Amino acid sequence: MPEIQAPSAFVAALDSLRGHSFRSEIHIVQIPPPKRIAPWAVALQAEVNEKSDMDPDHYRGNARFVLLYDPEGQPSWDGPFRIVCYASAPVDREISDDPMLSEVAWAWLTDALNAHEAEYHNLTGTVTRLYNETFGGRSLLSARTEVELRASWSPEHPDLSAHLQAWAEFAAEACGLGPAGIATLPLRLEEME
């Protein structure tokens, strides 16, 4: 079977995602993208820790960045590209009870996009609070509250550098990190269908 060449617009978008530097507490790896949503996709996952190591005792949350590309476009996208992001982080009980939490979490994303001058349209999403109680077993984790944000938007052009940087800033803020050092994303991202 002949190898299928990735469309040039998708290749340009991938190139714009390569070689970025991020905070040392954000550990980013490439993961398999979702299937059947778009003909071309790439996905990144970040685990956020208080320290630069991956010690589970310092876990602050996780986030995903998914780039979808359909040369034909899709009606809800209003264009050939769509970025989907997700973040989940544990929050203090006092914060989880704040009626403004959803608006604040949404502002973390929109503020990061605007601060990095990421041009986009058709931004949609949800913010969810999750309260989990554990019975039996590990009594130290008997109750836990998390905030989850799911969002998607259509970038105006294939240069996604600003979108990726905005997502990393949003992930850090959602996971409660203050100012810190920097780590680097590998220069090579694999093309995935």
N, C-alpha and C positions, 0 to 999 in steps of 0.2 A: 504494500500500500504506500503510495507516495506521501512524503511529509507535507503537511499543510503549512503554508507560510502565514505568519501572523500579519494582519493588516498594518500598514505603516502608521496609522494614527494610534493603534494600540501599542506598537513598539515605541513610539515617541512618548507615550504616557508612561510606559515601563521605565524608559531611560530617565524620565524626570523623577522617578521614585528611588533611584539608585544613589548611594554614597552620602546620605544625609547623616548628620550627627544629632544625637539625642541625649537626654539626661542619663546618667549612669544607673539610676534606679529603674529605668524602663528597659526591659529585656525583650527585644523584638525578634521574632522568627517568622519565616514564611510558612504558611500552612496551606493545605489543599483548599481551593476556593469552592463555593457552592456550585453544584452542577445544574444544568437545565434552565438557569435563569437568563444567561446570556452566552453567546458562542465563545467569548473570550473573557477571562477573569484572572485576577491575582488577589491573594489574601495575605494579610499580615496579622499576627497576634502579638500583643504586648502583655507581659506580666509586670506589674508595678510593685516594687518592694521599697521599704524605707531605706534600706542600704543598697549598695551596688551588687550584693550577692543575691542568690535566689533562695535564701533561707526562708522556709515557710513561716517562721515566727515573725518575720518582717513583712509578710504579704499585705499589700494595700488594695489590690484589685487587679482587674484585667480589662483589656480593650481589644477590639478588632477593627481593621480597616480593610474593606473589600472594594476593589475596583472592578466594575462590570463594563463590558464593551459589546455593543450590538450595532454593527454598521447600518442596519436597517432602522435603528432607534426603536423605542417603545413609547406608546402614547403617554404614559404617566411620567416618563423621563423628560420629554421635550428635548431630545438630543440623543446622540449615540452612547454617551458615557453616563454612568451612575456610580456614585460613591455611597457605600453603606458602612455605617460605623455603629459600634456597640461598645458600651463601657459598663462595668459592674464593680461596685466598691462597697465594702461594709461601712456603715456610718454609726456614730454614737446615737444612743436612744433619744437624747434630747434633740438632736438635729433631725432625726427621722420624724419626730412629732411636729416639726415646724410646718405650718400650712404653706409656706413659701418655698419649700424644698424643690418642688417640681420646676417652678419658674427659675429658681437659682441654677439648678442643674442644666436647664435648657440654655440659660444665659452663658454658662461656661462654654458651651459649644459655639453659640453664635458670636460671642465676644472673641473667641480664639480665631474663628474664620475671618471675622472683620479685622482683627489686629494683624493677621498675616496677609491681608488683602487677597484672600482666596475668592475669586469671582465664581458665583454660583447662582442657581435658580431652582425653584421647586423643592425647597427644603421642607421636609416633613419628619415627624418622629413622635416618640412617646417617652415619658418618664414614669417609671414604676417603682414603688416602694415595696420591698418584700420583708416580711417579718417571719422568721423561722424559729420554732421552738424544738429542742431536742429532748426526747424522753428516754431515760436509761443511758447507760454508757458514759460518754464524756460529759460530766457535769460542768466543766469549765466553759463549754460552749452551749449552755442550755438555752440561750436566746440570742438571736443575731438579727440585725436589721441591715438590709442592703438597699442601695439605690441602683437602678438600671436605666440606662438611656439607650434607645435605639433610634437612629436617624438615617436619613438618606437625602442626597441632593445631587443635582446635575452640575458638573463643572462647566464653565464657559469655553474652555479650551483644553487640549491634551497636556499642557504643562501643569502637573499636579503637585509641584514642590510646595507651594503655599498650603495646599489642602493637607498634605502629609504632616507638615510642621504644625498646622493648626490642630490636627487630630492628636498629635503627641502632647501638645500643650494642654488640650482639653483632658486627655487621659490623666496627666499629672495632676491637674486641678481637681478632677472628679475623685481621684484617689487620695486627695488631701496632702499632696507634697508641697513643700516650700521650695525656695531656690536651692539649686544644687549643681553638681558637676555634669559631665557630658560623656556619652558613649557613642559609638559609631555603628550604623547599619552596614552590613557587608556591601561591597560594591556590585556584587552580582546577584540579581534576582532572576529566578528561572521563569521562562514563559510557560504559562499553563493554559490549557484549553478548557 
